[in-house]
Amino acid sequence: MTSDLNPIEDVWDQKTLSNRALVLTGYGGYDKIKLQEKPLKSPQLQPGEVLVRVKACGLNFAELLGKQGLYELLPSPPVVLGMEGSGVVEAVGEDVKDRKVGDRVIAMNRSGMWQEWVVVPAQRTFPMPEEMSFEEAAALPINYMTAYMMLFEMANLRPGKSVLIHMAAGGGAASALLPPSCVRR
């Protein structure tokens, strides 16, 4: 990494930053989720990675299952929860061409988004529209991707076809109510 690509390194040279994270320390209730603060060292980004300062993060049903040990895709505790968030790119690794320091992005990962700073593959980040808040952006990815996959991949919904959504109680189902004309294929 070079300082012209990653001005955040200059910040690390001046002081030690902290990284607060919500960590699942064991399976069970909310008492197993602890706020932990650790000193943050200058990250060594791999090619294709970006460092994001998280401004907002989402909460999904998968995290609720994960804290109880019922979501097999989540690493075992201790683990930082969170599959989606939004924030600002603070540093970019080599070979990252479509993101730059200062970009507002939506970010996704299997876990780890419930912390102030996160390193993710650049391909798991998406530009945020200027008019969108960080909170709105953090609530989008998992719900809308789930709805999209269920409608267009699993149910094979196509122009001229119809679908009955008989209940929209969760985020994924509510997202499926988005008019199909709004979805570009």
Disulfide bonds with the S-S distance in Angstrom:
none
